[in-house]
Amino acid sequence: MAEEKTRLACLCLLLGVLIFPGCVTAGQLNTLSKQEQEQGFELLFDGKTMERWRNYQSDSLKPEWQVIDGAMVLTEKGGRDIVTKQYYRYFDLRLEWAISEGGNSGIMFRVDEQTTRRLPWMVSPEYQLKDPFGKPKKSAGALYGYVATQDGIAKKPGEWNKTRILFASAGKDKGHLQFWLNGTKTVDLIIDHTPGSEWSKLLEKRREEEKGTKFEPPPEFFKTKSGPILLQDHGNSVSFRNIRIRRLDDTG
């Protein structure tokens, strides 16, 4: 009888995996695996409170951001951008996100809260979150405005996507930036502000394309030495969970 119950339990588990391959049990959400703990990851969200977050350029958090079913959810426009209370220089950030139909949001890093520019994306790099796929440099998985992504990687609205942003030292005043979306690498770039570098050429190209508009990158774009991680309020509902990060050293 015990063996029969065991076989039945295993069959139910197998069917659950086959039918719902993307499902994660509540106990597995917003926790660190043993390997992640050994690697030095820390949780930026425990599934219960948003105590490690605050609004951009503020010490408080607006009520449009809520914890719902183990996720941090922007329920409606007006929540404003939120940032981590901690600053990060080089890091490995991993999280899951789901966005509403036709939604737009983004993840920014090394955010400059002292800037006189009106919005944080004007001086900070952005990992784009978006539905549906549109312009390749402005779609999910792209380095917004600079490096294009490809169609067919992002999940449907309401489904959970997996994102990884790895920004490591590449020597003095240089960084190696890599993006992944659902396991596909979309960005692999050395951030080097030296004249003539690949990054400098990308900046100059964008300045020419957006000359005179709010999208033209200013001289201080992506030049902060460290800053918080930012999740954007672009007016659409978006959810985040399993947010974990580990700091990387500066040795390259």
MARBA-3410 file (N, C-alpha, C, O; in Angstrom, 1 decimal):
252
0.8,-1.2,0.0,0.0,0.0,0.0,0.9,1.3,0.0,0.6,2.2,-0.7 ~ 1.9,1.2,0.8,2.8,2.4,0.9,3.5,2.6,-0.4,3.7,3.7,-0.9 ~ 3.9,1.5,-1.1,4.6,1.6,-2.4,3.7,2.1,-3.4,4.1,2.9,-4.3 ~ 2.4,1.7,-3.4,1.4,2.2,-4.3,1.2,3.7,-4.2,1.1,4.4,-5.2 ~ 1.2,4.2,-2.9,1.1,5.7,-2.7,2.3,6.4,-3.2,2.1,7.5,-3.7
3.4,5.8,-3.0,4.7,6.5,-3.5,4.7,6.6,-5.0,5.0,7.6,-5.5 ~ 4.3,5.5,-5.7,4.2,5.5,-7.1,3.2,6.6,-7.6,3.5,7.3,-8.6 ~ 2.1,6.6,-6.9,1.0,7.6,-7.3,1.6,9.0,-7.1,1.3,9.9,-7.9 ~ 2.3,9.3,-6.0,2.8,10.6,-5.8,3.8,11.0,-6.8,3.8,12.2,-7.3 ~ 4.7,10.1,-7.2,5.7,10.3,-8.2,5.0,10.6,-9.6,5.4,11.5,-10.3
4.0,9.9,-9.9,3.2,10.1,-11.1,2.6,11.4,-11.2,2.7,12.1,-12.2 ~ 2.0,11.9,-10.1,1.4,13.2,-10.0,2.4,14.3,-10.2,2.2,15.3,-10.9 ~ 3.6,14.1,-9.6,4.6,15.1,-9.7,5.1,15.2,-11.1,5.3,16.3,-11.7 ~ 5.3,14.0,-11.8,5.7,14.0,-13.2,4.7,14.7,-14.1,5.1,15.4,-15.0 ~ 3.4,14.4,-13.9,2.4,15.0,-14.7,2.4,16.5,-14.5,2.2,17.3,-15.4
2.6,16.9,-13.2,2.7,18.4,-13.0,3.8,19.1,-13.7,3.7,20.2,-14.2 ~ 5.0,18.4,-13.8,6.1,19.0,-14.5,5.9,19.0,-16.0,6.2,20.0,-16.6 ~ 5.2,17.9,-16.5,5.0,17.9,-17.9,3.9,18.9,-18.4,4.0,19.5,-19.4 ~ 2.9,19.0,-17.5,1.8,19.9,-17.9,2.1,21.4,-17.6,1.7,22.3,-18.4 ~ 2.8,21.6,-16.5,3.1,23.0,-16.1,4.6,23.1,-15.9,5.1,23.3,-14.8
5.4,23.0,-17.0,6.9,23.0,-16.9,7.4,24.3,-16.3,8.5,24.3,-15.7 ~ 6.7,25.4,-16.3,7.2,26.7,-15.8,6.8,26.9,-14.4,7.2,28.0,-13.8 ~ 6.0,26.0,-13.7,5.5,26.3,-12.4,6.6,26.2,-11.4,7.5,25.4,-11.5 ~ 6.5,26.9,-10.3,7.4,26.9,-9.2,6.5,26.8,-7.9,5.6,27.6,-7.8 ~ 6.8,25.9,-7.0,6.0,25.9,-5.8,6.3,27.1,-4.9,7.3,27.7,-5.0
5.3,27.4,-4.1,5.4,28.6,-3.2,6.7,28.5,-2.3,7.3,29.5,-2.1 ~ 7.1,27.3,-1.9,8.2,27.1,-1.1,9.5,27.5,-1.8,10.5,27.8,-1.1 ~ 9.6,27.4,-3.1,10.8,27.6,-3.8,10.9,29.1,-4.2,12.0,29.5,-4.6 ~ 9.9,29.9,-4.1,9.9,31.3,-4.6,10.7,32.1,-3.6,10.6,31.9,-2.4 ~ 11.5,33.1,-4.1,12.2,34.0,-3.3,13.0,33.4,-2.2,13.1,33.9,-1.1
13.7,32.4,-2.6,14.7,31.7,-1.7,16.0,31.5,-2.5,16.0,31.5,-3.7 ~ 17.1,31.3,-1.8,18.4,31.0,-2.4,18.7,29.6,-2.3,18.4,28.9,-1.3 ~ 19.2,29.0,-3.4,19.6,27.6,-3.4,20.9,27.5,-2.6,21.6,28.6,-2.3 ~ 21.3,26.3,-2.3,22.5,26.2,-1.5,23.7,26.7,-2.3,24.6,27.3,-1.8 ~ 23.7,26.4,-3.7,24.8,26.9,-4.5,24.8,28.4,-4.5,25.9,29.0,-4.4
23.7,29.1,-4.6,23.6,30.6,-4.6,24.1,31.1,-3.3,24.8,32.2,-3.3 ~ 23.8,30.5,-2.2,24.3,30.9,-0.9,25.8,30.8,-0.8,26.5,31.7,-0.4 ~ 26.4,29.7,-1.4,27.8,29.5,-1.4,28.5,30.6,-2.3,29.6,31.0,-2.0 ~ 27.8,31.0,-3.3,28.4,31.9,-4.3,28.3,33.4,-3.8,28.9,34.3,-4.4 ~ 27.5,33.6,-2.7,27.4,34.9,-2.1,26.3,35.7,-2.6,26.3,37.0,-2.4
25.2,35.1,-3.1,24.0,35.8,-3.5,23.2,36.3,-2.3,23.3,35.6,-1.2 ~ 22.5,37.3,-2.4,21.6,37.8,-1.4,20.3,38.1,-2.0,20.2,38.5,-3.2 ~ 19.2,37.9,-1.2,17.9,38.2,-1.7,17.5,39.7,-1.6,17.8,40.3,-0.6 ~ 17.0,40.3,-2.7,16.5,41.7,-2.7,15.0,41.7,-2.4,14.4,42.8,-2.3 ~ 14.4,40.6,-2.3,13.0,40.5,-2.0,12.7,39.1,-1.4,13.0,38.1,-1.9
12.0,39.1,-0.2,11.8,37.9,0.5,10.4,37.3,0.3,10.0,36.3,0.8 ~ 9.6,37.9,-0.6,8.3,37.5,-0.9,7.2,38.0,0.0,6.0,37.7,-0.2 ~ 7.6,38.7,1.0,6.7,39.2,2.0,6.6,40.7,2.2,5.6,41.3,2.3 ~ 7.8,41.3,2.1,7.9,42.8,2.3,8.8,43.4,1.2,9.6,42.7,0.6 ~ 8.7,44.7,1.0,9.6,45.4,0.1,10.6,46.3,0.9,10.9,47.4,0.5
11.0,45.8,2.0,11.8,46.6,2.9,13.2,47.0,2.4,13.9,47.9,2.9 ~ 13.6,46.3,1.3,14.9,46.6,0.7,14.8,47.6,-0.4,15.8,47.8,-1.1 ~ 13.6,48.1,-0.6,13.3,49.0,-1.7,12.7,50.3,-1.2,12.1,50.4,-0.2 ~ 12.9,51.4,-2.1,12.3,52.7,-1.8,12.1,53.4,-3.1,12.6,52.9,-4.1 ~ 11.3,54.4,-3.2,11.2,55.2,-4.4,12.4,55.9,-4.7,13.2,56.4,-3.9
12.7,56.1,-6.0,13.8,56.9,-6.5,13.8,58.3,-5.9,12.8,59.0,-5.9 ~ 15.0,58.7,-5.4,15.1,60.0,-4.8,14.2,60.2,-3.6,13.7,61.3,-3.4 ~ 13.9,59.2,-2.9,12.9,59.3,-1.8,13.3,58.2,-0.7,13.9,57.2,-1.1 ~ 12.9,58.4,0.5,13.0,57.4,1.5,11.8,56.5,1.7,11.8,55.6,2.5 ~ 10.7,56.9,1.1,9.4,56.1,1.2,9.1,55.3,0.0,9.9,55.2,-1.0
8.0,54.6,0.1,7.5,53.8,-1.0,6.0,54.0,-1.2,5.2,53.9,-0.3 ~ 5.6,54.3,-2.5,4.2,54.6,-2.8,3.4,53.3,-2.8,3.9,52.2,-3.1 ~ 2.1,53.5,-2.4,1.3,52.3,-2.2,0.9,51.5,-3.5,0.3,50.4,-3.4 ~ 1.2,52.1,-4.7,0.9,51.4,-5.9,1.8,50.2,-6.1,1.5,49.3,-6.9 ~ 2.9,50.2,-5.4,3.7,49.0,-5.3,3.3,48.1,-4.2,3.3,48.5,-3.0
2.9,46.9,-4.5,2.4,46.0,-3.5,3.0,44.6,-3.6,3.5,44.2,-4.7 ~ 2.9,43.8,-2.5,3.3,42.4,-2.5,2.1,41.6,-2.7,1.2,41.6,-1.9 ~ 2.1,40.8,-3.8,0.9,40.0,-4.2,1.4,38.6,-4.6,2.1,38.5,-5.6 ~ 0.9,37.6,-3.9,1.2,36.2,-4.3,2.7,36.0,-4.5,3.2,35.4,-5.4 ~ 3.5,36.5,-3.5,5.0,36.3,-3.6,5.7,37.1,-4.6,6.8,36.7,-5.0
5.1,38.2,-5.1,5.8,39.0,-6.1,5.6,40.5,-5.8,4.7,40.9,-5.1 ~ 6.6,41.3,-6.2,6.5,42.7,-6.1,5.8,43.2,-7.3,6.2,43.0,-8.4 ~ 4.6,43.9,-7.1,3.8,44.2,-8.2,3.5,45.7,-8.3,3.1,46.3,-7.3 ~ 3.7,46.3,-9.5,3.3,47.7,-9.7,1.8,47.5,-10.2,1.6,47.1,-11.3 ~ 0.9,47.9,-9.3,-0.5,47.6,-9.6,-1.1,48.6,-10.6,-2.0,48.2,-11.4
-0.6,49.8,-10.6,-1.1,50.8,-11.5,-0.1,52.0,-11.6,0.8,52.1,-10.8 ~ -0.3,52.8,-12.6,0.5,54.0,-12.8,0.5,54.9,-11.5,-0.5,55.0,-10.9 ~ 1.6,55.4,-11.2,1.7,56.3,-10.1,2.6,55.8,-9.0,2.9,56.6,-8.0 ~ 3.1,54.6,-9.1,4.0,54.0,-8.1,5.4,54.6,-8.1,6.1,54.6,-7.2 ~ 5.7,55.2,-9.3,7.0,55.8,-9.6,8.1,54.7,-9.5,7.9,53.6,-9.0
9.3,55.0,-10.0,10.4,54.1,-10.1,10.8,53.8,-8.7,10.8,54.6,-7.8 ~ 11.3,52.5,-8.5,11.8,52.1,-7.2,13.3,51.7,-7.3,13.7,51.2,-8.4 ~ 14.0,51.9,-6.2,15.5,51.5,-6.3,15.8,50.7,-5.0,15.1,50.8,-4.0 ~ 16.9,50.0,-5.1,17.4,49.3,-3.9,18.0,50.3,-2.9,18.5,51.3,-3.3 ~ 17.9,49.9,-1.7,18.5,50.8,-0.7,20.0,50.7,-0.7,20.7,51.6,-0.2
20.6,49.6,-1.2,22.0,49.4,-1.3,22.5,49.9,-2.7,21.7,49.8,-3.7 ~ 23.7,50.3,-2.8,24.4,50.6,-4.0,25.3,49.5,-4.5,25.8,48.7,-3.7 ~ 25.4,49.3,-5.8,26.2,48.3,-6.4,27.2,48.8,-7.5,26.8,49.7,-8.3 ~ 28.4,48.3,-7.5,29.4,48.7,-8.5,29.4,47.6,-9.6,29.0,47.8,-10.7 ~ 29.9,46.4,-9.3,29.9,45.3,-10.2,29.0,44.2,-9.5,29.1,44.0,-8.3
28.3,43.5,-10.3,27.3,42.6,-9.7,26.8,41.6,-10.7,27.0,41.7,-11.9 ~ 26.1,40.6,-10.2,25.4,39.5,-10.9,24.0,39.6,-10.4,23.7,39.1,-9.3 ~ 23.0,40.1,-11.2,21.6,40.2,-10.8,20.8,39.2,-11.6,20.9,39.1,-12.8 ~ 19.9,38.5,-10.9,19.0,37.5,-11.5,17.6,37.7,-10.9,17.5,37.9,-9.7 ~ 16.6,37.7,-11.8,15.3,37.9,-11.4,14.3,37.3,-12.4,14.7,37.0,-13.5
13.0,37.3,-12.0,11.9,37.0,-12.9,11.0,38.1,-13.0,10.8,38.8,-12.0 ~ 10.4,38.3,-14.2,9.4,39.4,-14.3,8.3,39.0,-15.3,8.5,38.1,-16.2 ~ 7.1,39.6,-15.1,6.0,39.4,-16.0,5.3,40.7,-16.2,5.2,41.5,-15.2 ~ 4.9,41.0,-17.4,4.4,42.3,-17.7,3.0,42.2,-18.4,2.6,41.1,-18.9 ~ 2.2,43.2,-18.2,0.9,43.2,-18.8,0.9,43.4,-20.3,1.9,43.7,-20.9
-0.2,43.0,-21.0,-0.3,43.1,-22.4,0.0,44.6,-22.9,-0.6,45.5,-22.4 ~ 0.9,44.7,-23.8,1.3,46.1,-24.3,2.1,46.9,-23.3,2.3,48.1,-23.5 ~ 2.7,46.2,-22.3,3.4,46.9,-21.2,4.8,47.3,-21.5,5.4,46.8,-22.5 ~ 5.3,48.2,-20.7,6.6,48.7,-20.9,7.2,49.0,-19.5,6.6,49.5,-18.6 ~ 8.5,48.5,-19.3,9.2,48.8,-18.1,10.7,48.6,-18.3,11.1,48.4,-19.5
11.5,48.6,-17.3,12.9,48.5,-17.5,13.6,48.3,-16.2,13.1,48.6,-15.1 ~ 14.8,47.7,-16.3,15.7,47.6,-15.1,16.9,48.4,-15.4,17.6,48.3,-16.4 ~ 17.2,49.4,-14.5,18.4,50.2,-14.6,19.4,49.9,-13.5,19.0,49.4,-12.5 ~ 20.6,50.3,-13.7,21.7,50.1,-12.7,22.7,51.1,-12.8,22.8,51.9,-13.7 ~ 23.5,51.2,-11.7,24.4,52.3,-11.4,23.6,53.6,-11.6,24.1,54.6,-12.3
22.4,53.6,-11.1,21.6,54.8,-11.2,22.1,56.0,-10.5,22.6,55.9,-9.3 ~ 22.1,57.2,-11.1,22.6,58.4,-10.5,21.4,59.2,-9.9,20.6,59.8,-10.7 ~ 21.3,59.2,-8.6,20.2,59.9,-8.0,20.6,61.4,-7.7,19.7,62.2,-7.3 ~ 21.8,61.8,-8.1,22.2,63.2,-7.9,22.0,64.0,-9.2,22.3,65.2,-9.2 ~ 21.7,63.3,-10.3,21.6,64.0,-11.6,20.5,65.1,-11.6,19.5,65.0,-10.9
20.8,66.1,-12.4,19.8,67.2,-12.6,18.9,66.8,-13.8,17.9,67.6,-14.1 ~ 19.1,65.7,-14.5,18.2,65.3,-15.6,16.9,64.9,-15.0,16.8,64.5,-13.8 ~ 15.9,65.0,-15.8,14.5,64.8,-15.3,14.2,63.4,-14.9,13.5,63.2,-14.0 ~ 14.7,62.4,-15.7,14.4,61.0,-15.5,15.6,60.2,-15.4,16.6,60.5,-16.1 ~ 15.6,59.1,-14.6,16.9,58.3,-14.4,17.4,57.7,-15.7,18.6,57.5,-15.8
16.5,57.3,-16.6,17.1,56.6,-17.8,17.9,57.6,-18.7,18.6,57.1,-19.6 ~ 17.8,58.8,-18.5,18.5,59.8,-19.3,20.1,59.7,-19.0,20.8,60.1,-19.9 ~ 20.4,59.1,-17.9,21.9,59.0,-17.6,22.3,57.6,-17.2,23.4,57.3,-16.9 ~ 21.3,56.7,-17.1,21.6,55.3,-16.6,21.2,54.3,-17.7,20.2,54.5,-18.4 ~ 22.0,53.2,-17.8,21.7,52.2,-18.8,20.4,51.4,-18.4,20.1,51.3,-17.2
19.7,50.8,-19.4,18.5,50.2,-19.1,18.4,48.8,-19.8,18.6,48.7,-21.1 ~ 18.0,47.8,-19.1,17.6,46.5,-19.6,16.1,46.6,-19.9,15.4,46.8,-19.0 ~ 15.8,46.6,-21.2,14.4,46.8,-21.5,13.4,45.6,-21.2,13.8,44.5,-21.5 ~ 12.3,45.9,-20.7,11.2,45.0,-20.5,10.0,45.5,-21.3,9.6,46.6,-21.1 ~ 9.5,44.7,-22.2,8.4,45.2,-23.1,7.6,44.1,-23.7,8.1,43.0,-24.0
6.3,44.4,-23.9,5.4,43.6,-24.8,4.6,44.6,-25.7,4.2,45.6,-25.2 ~ 4.5,44.3,-27.0,5.1,43.2,-27.7,6.5,43.6,-28.2,7.0,44.7,-27.9 ~ 7.1,42.7,-29.0,8.3,43.0,-29.6,8.1,44.1,-30.7,7.2,44.1,-31.4 ~ 9.0,45.1,-30.6,8.9,46.2,-31.6,10.2,46.5,-32.2,10.7,45.7,-33.0 ~ 10.7,47.7,-32.0,12.1,48.0,-32.5,13.1,47.2,-31.7,13.0,47.1,-30.5
14.0,46.5,-32.4,15.0,45.6,-31.8,15.8,46.2,-30.7,16.1,45.5,-29.7 ~ 16.1,47.5,-30.8,16.9,48.2,-29.7,16.0,48.7,-28.6,16.5,49.3,-27.6 ~ 14.7,48.5,-28.7,13.8,49.0,-27.7,12.8,47.9,-27.3,11.7,48.2,-26.9 ~ 13.2,46.6,-27.4,12.4,45.5,-27.0,13.0,44.7,-25.9,14.2,44.9,-25.5 ~ 12.3,43.8,-25.3,12.7,43.0,-24.1,14.0,42.3,-24.4,14.2,41.6,-25.3
15.0,42.6,-23.4,16.3,42.0,-23.5,17.3,42.9,-24.1,18.5,42.6,-24.1 ~ 16.9,44.0,-24.7,17.9,45.0,-25.3,18.5,45.9,-24.3,17.9,46.1,-23.2 ~ 19.7,46.4,-24.6,20.3,47.5,-23.9,19.7,48.7,-24.5,20.1,49.1,-25.6 ~ 18.7,49.3,-23.9,17.8,50.2,-24.6,18.5,51.3,-25.4,19.3,52.1,-24.8 ~ 18.2,51.3,-26.7,18.7,52.3,-27.6,20.1,52.1,-28.1,20.6,52.8,-29.0
20.8,51.0,-27.6,22.2,50.8,-28.0,22.4,49.4,-28.6,23.0,49.3,-29.7 ~ 22.0,48.3,-28.0,22.2,47.0,-28.5,20.9,46.3,-28.7,20.1,46.2,-27.7 ~ 20.6,45.8,-29.9,19.4,45.2,-30.2,19.2,43.8,-29.7,20.2,43.1,-29.4 ~ 18.0,43.3,-29.5,17.7,42.0,-29.2,16.9,41.3,-30.3,16.7,42.0,-31.3 ~ 16.6,40.1,-30.2,15.8,39.4,-31.3,14.4,39.0,-30.8,14.2,38.9,-29.6
13.6,38.8,-31.8,12.2,38.4,-31.5,12.1,37.0,-31.1,13.0,36.2,-31.4 ~ 11.0,36.6,-30.4,10.8,35.2,-30.0,11.4,34.7,-28.8,11.3,33.6,-28.4 ~ 12.1,35.6,-28.0,12.7,35.2,-26.7,11.8,35.4,-25.6,11.7,34.6,-24.7 ~ 11.1,36.6,-25.5,10.3,36.9,-24.4,9.0,36.1,-24.4,8.5,35.7,-25.4 ~ 8.5,35.8,-23.2,7.2,35.1,-23.0,6.0,36.0,-23.3,6.2,37.2,-23.4
4.9,35.4,-23.3,3.6,36.1,-23.5,3.3,36.9,-22.3,3.8,36.7,-21.2 ~ 2.5,38.0,-22.5,2.1,38.8,-21.4,1.5,38.0,-20.2,0.7,37.1,-20.4 ~ 1.9,38.3,-19.0,1.5,37.6,-17.8,2.3,36.3,-17.5,2.2,35.8,-16.4 ~ 3.2,35.9,-18.4,4.0,34.7,-18.1,5.4,35.2,-17.6,5.8,36.3,-17.9 ~ 6.0,34.4,-16.8,7.3,34.8,-16.2,8.5,34.6,-17.1,8.7,33.5,-17.7
9.3,35.7,-17.2,10.5,35.7,-17.9,11.7,35.6,-16.9,11.6,36.1,-15.8 ~ 12.8,35.1,-17.3,14.0,35.0,-16.5,15.1,36.0,-17.1,15.4,35.9,-18.3 ~ 15.6,36.9,-16.3,16.6,37.8,-16.7,17.8,37.7,-15.8,17.8,37.5,-14.6 ~ 18.9,37.9,-16.5,20.2,38.0,-15.8,21.0,39.2,-16.4,21.1,39.3,-17.6 ~ 21.5,40.0,-15.5,22.4,41.1,-15.8,23.7,40.9,-15.1,23.8,40.9,-13.9
24.8,40.7,-15.8,26.1,40.4,-15.3,27.0,41.6,-15.7,27.3,41.8,-16.9 ~ 27.5,42.4,-14.7,28.4,43.5,-15.0,29.6,43.3,-14.1,29.6,43.5,-12.9 ~ 30.7,42.9,-14.8,32.0,42.6,-14.1,33.1,43.5,-14.5,33.0,44.1,-15.6 ~ 34.0,43.6,-13.6,35.2,44.5,-14.0,36.0,43.9,-15.1,36.1,42.7,-15.2 ~ 36.4,44.7,-16.0,37.3,44.3,-17.2,38.6,45.1,-17.2,39.2,45.3,-18.2
39.1,45.4,-16.0,40.3,46.2,-15.9,40.0,47.6,-15.5,38.8,48.0,-15.2 ~ 41.0,48.4,-15.4,40.8,49.8,-14.9,39.8,50.6,-15.6,39.9,50.8,-16.8 ~ 38.7,51.0,-14.9,37.7,51.9,-15.4,36.9,51.2,-16.6,36.3,51.9,-17.4 ~ 37.0,49.9,-16.7,36.2,49.2,-17.8,35.3,48.2,-17.1,35.6,47.6,-16.1 ~ 34.2,47.9,-17.8,33.3,46.9,-17.3,32.8,46.0,-18.4,32.7,46.4,-19.6
32.6,44.7,-18.1,32.1,43.7,-19.1,30.6,43.5,-18.8,30.2,43.0,-17.7 ~ 29.7,44.0,-19.7,28.3,44.0,-19.5,27.7,42.9,-20.3,27.9,42.8,-21.5 ~ 26.9,42.0,-19.7,26.2,40.9,-20.4,24.7,40.8,-19.9,24.5,40.9,-18.7 ~ 23.8,40.6,-20.9,22.4,40.4,-20.6,22.0,39.0,-21.1,22.5,38.6,-22.1 ~ 21.1,38.4,-20.4,20.4,37.2,-20.8,18.9,37.4,-20.6,18.4,38.0,-19.7
18.1,36.8,-21.5,16.7,36.8,-21.4,16.2,35.3,-21.7,16.4,34.8,-22.8 ~ 15.7,34.7,-20.7,15.2,33.3,-20.8,16.3,32.4,-21.3,16.0,31.5,-22.2 ~ 17.5,32.6,-20.8,18.7,31.8,-21.2,19.4,32.1,-22.5,20.5,31.6,-22.8 ~ 18.9,33.1,-23.2,19.6,33.6,-24.5,20.3,34.8,-24.2,19.8,35.8,-23.7 ~ 21.6,34.9,-24.5,22.4,36.1,-24.3,22.0,37.1,-25.4,22.0,36.8,-26.6
21.7,38.3,-24.9,21.3,39.4,-25.8,22.3,40.5,-25.9,22.3,41.3,-26.9 ~ 23.2,40.7,-24.9,24.2,41.7,-24.9,25.5,41.2,-24.4,25.5,40.4,-23.4 ~ 26.6,41.6,-25.0,27.9,41.2,-24.6,28.8,42.3,-25.0,29.2,42.4,-26.2 ~ 29.2,43.2,-24.1,29.8,44.5,-24.5,30.8,45.0,-23.4,30.5,44.8,-22.2 ~ 31.9,45.5,-23.8,32.8,46.1,-22.9,32.5,47.6,-22.8,32.4,48.3,-23.8
32.2,48.1,-21.6,31.9,49.5,-21.3,33.3,50.2,-21.1,33.9,50.0,-20.0 ~ 33.7,50.9,-22.0,35.0,51.6,-22.0,34.8,53.0,-22.6,34.5,53.1,-23.8 ~ 34.9,54.0,-21.8,34.7,55.4,-22.2,35.9,56.0,-23.0,35.8,57.2,-23.3 ~ 36.9,55.2,-23.2,38.0,55.7,-24.0,37.6,56.1,-25.4,36.9,55.3,-26.0 ~ 38.0,57.2,-25.9,37.7,57.6,-27.3,38.1,56.5,-28.3,39.2,56.0,-28.2
37.2,56.2,-29.2,37.5,55.1,-30.2,37.1,53.7,-29.8,37.1,52.8,-30.7 ~ 36.7,53.5,-28.6,36.3,52.2,-28.1,34.9,51.9,-28.8,34.2,52.8,-29.2 ~ 34.5,50.6,-28.7,33.2,50.2,-29.3,32.1,50.9,-28.5,31.2,51.4,-29.2 ~ 32.2,51.0,-27.2,31.2,51.7,-26.4,31.1,53.2,-26.8,30.0,53.7,-27.0 ~ 32.2,53.8,-26.9,32.2,55.3,-27.3,31.6,55.5,-28.7,30.9,56.5,-28.9
31.9,54.5,-29.6,31.3,54.6,-30.9,29.7,54.4,-30.9,29.0,55.1,-31.6 ~ 29.3,53.5,-30.0,27.8,53.4,-29.8,27.2,54.7,-29.3,26.1,55.0,-29.7 ~ 27.9,55.3,-28.3,27.4,56.5,-27.8,27.3,57.6,-28.8,26.3,58.3,-28.9 ~ 28.4,57.8,-29.6,28.4,58.8,-30.7,27.3,58.5,-31.7,26.6,59.5,-32.2 ~ 27.1,57.3,-32.1,26.0,56.9,-33.0,24.7,57.3,-32.5,23.8,57.9,-33.2
24.4,57.0,-31.2,23.1,57.4,-30.6,22.9,58.9,-30.5,21.8,59.4,-30.7 ~ 24.0,59.6,-30.2,23.9,61.1,-30.2,23.6,61.6,-31.5,22.8,62.6,-31.6 ~ 24.1,61.1,-32.6,23.7,61.5,-33.9,22.3,61.2,-34.2,21.5,62.0,-34.8 ~ 21.8,60.0,-33.9,20.5,59.6,-34.2,19.4,60.4,-33.4,18.3,60.6,-33.9 ~ 19.8,60.7,-32.2,18.8,61.4,-31.3,19.1,62.9,-31.0,18.7,63.4,-30.0
19.9,63.4,-31.9,20.4,64.8,-31.7,19.2,65.8,-31.5,18.3,65.8,-32.3 ~ 19.3,66.5,-30.4,18.3,67.5,-30.1,17.0,67.0,-29.4,16.1,67.7,-29.1 ~ 17.0,65.7,-29.1,15.8,65.1,-28.5,16.2,64.7,-27.0,17.4,64.8,-26.6 ~ 15.2,64.3,-26.3,15.4,63.9,-24.9,16.2,62.6,-24.8,16.7,62.3,-23.7 ~ 16.3,61.9,-25.9,17.0,60.6,-25.9,18.5,60.7,-26.2,19.2,59.8,-26.1
18.9,61.9,-26.5,20.4,62.1,-26.8,21.1,62.0,-25.5,20.9,62.7,-24.5 ~ 22.1,61.0,-25.4,22.8,60.7,-24.2,23.7,61.9,-23.8,24.5,62.4,-24.7 ~ 23.6,62.4,-22.6,24.5,63.5,-22.1,25.9,63.0,-21.9,26.1,61.8,-21.8 ~ 26.9,63.9,-21.7,28.3,63.5,-21.4,28.4,62.6,-20.2,29.3,61.8,-20.1 ~ 27.5,62.7,-19.2,27.6,61.9,-18.0,27.0,60.5,-18.0,26.9,59.8,-17.0
26.5,60.1,-19.2,25.7,58.9,-19.3,26.6,57.7,-18.9,27.7,57.5,-19.4 ~ 26.1,56.9,-18.0,26.7,55.6,-17.5,28.1,55.9,-17.0,29.1,55.1,-17.2 ~ 28.3,57.0,-16.3,29.7,57.3,-15.7,29.7,57.2,-14.2,30.8,57.5,-13.6 ~ 28.6,56.9,-13.5,28.7,56.7,-12.1,29.5,55.5,-11.7,29.5,54.5,-12.5 ~ 30.2,55.6,-10.6,31.0,54.4,-10.2,30.2,53.3,-9.5,30.6,52.2,-9.5
29.1,53.7,-8.9,28.2,52.7,-8.3,26.8,53.4,-8.2,26.6,54.6,-8.4 ~ 25.8,52.6,-7.9,24.4,53.1,-7.7,23.5,52.0,-7.5,23.8,50.8,-7.5 ~ 22.2,52.4,-7.2,21.2,51.4,-6.9,20.7,50.7,-8.2,20.9,51.2,-9.3 ~ 20.0,49.6,-8.0,19.3,48.9,-9.1,17.9,49.6,-9.1,17.3,49.8,-8.0 ~ 17.4,49.9,-10.3,16.1,50.5,-10.4,15.1,49.7,-11.2,15.5,49.1,-12.2
13.9,49.6,-10.7,12.7,49.0,-11.5,11.8,50.1,-11.9,11.4,50.9,-11.0 ~ 11.5,50.2,-13.1,10.8,51.4,-13.7,9.3,51.3,-13.7,8.6,50.2,-13.9 ~ 8.7,52.4,-13.3,7.2,52.6,-13.5,7.0,53.4,-14.8,7.3,54.6,-14.9 ~ 6.6,52.6,-15.8,6.3,53.3,-17.1,4.8,53.4,-17.4,4.4,53.6,-18.5 ~ 4.1,53.2,-16.3,2.6,53.3,-16.4,1.9,52.1,-16.7,0.6,52.1,-16.8
2.6,50.9,-16.7,1.9,49.6,-16.9,2.2,48.7,-15.8,3.2,48.8,-15.1 ~ 1.3,47.8,-15.6,1.4,46.8,-14.5,2.6,45.8,-14.8,2.7,45.3,-16.0 ~ 3.4,45.6,-13.9,4.6,44.7,-14.0,4.9,44.1,-12.7,4.7,44.7,-11.6 ~ 5.3,42.8,-12.7,5.6,42.1,-11.5,7.0,41.5,-11.5,7.6,41.2,-12.5 ~ 7.6,41.4,-10.3,9.0,40.9,-10.1,9.0,39.9,-9.0,8.3,40.1,-8.0
9.9,38.9,-9.1,10.1,37.9,-8.0,11.4,37.3,-8.2,12.1,37.5,-9.2 ~ 11.8,36.5,-7.2,13.1,35.8,-7.2,14.2,36.7,-7.5,15.1,36.4,-8.4 ~ 14.3,37.8,-6.9,15.3,38.9,-7.2,16.5,38.6,-6.3,16.4,38.8,-5.0 ~ 17.6,38.2,-6.8,18.8,38.0,-6.0,20.0,38.6,-6.7,20.0,38.7,-8.0 ~ 21.0,38.9,-5.9,22.2,39.6,-6.5,23.4,39.2,-5.7,23.3,38.9,-4.5
24.5,39.2,-6.3,25.8,39.1,-5.6,26.8,40.1,-6.1,26.8,40.5,-7.3 ~ 27.5,40.7,-5.2,28.5,41.7,-5.5,29.7,41.0,-6.1,30.1,39.9,-5.7 ~ 30.3,41.7,-7.1,31.6,41.2,-7.7,32.7,42.1,-7.3,32.4,43.3,-7.1 ~ 33.9,41.6,-7.2,35.0,42.5,-6.9,35.4,43.4,-8.1,34.9,43.2,-9.2 ~ 36.4,44.3,-7.9,36.8,45.2,-8.9,38.1,44.9,-9.6,38.7,45.7,-10.3
38.6,43.6,-9.4,39.9,43.3,-9.9,39.9,43.0,-11.4,41.0,43.0,-12.0 ~ 38.8,42.6,-11.9,38.7,42.2,-13.3,39.3,40.9,-13.6,39.4,40.4,-14.7
END
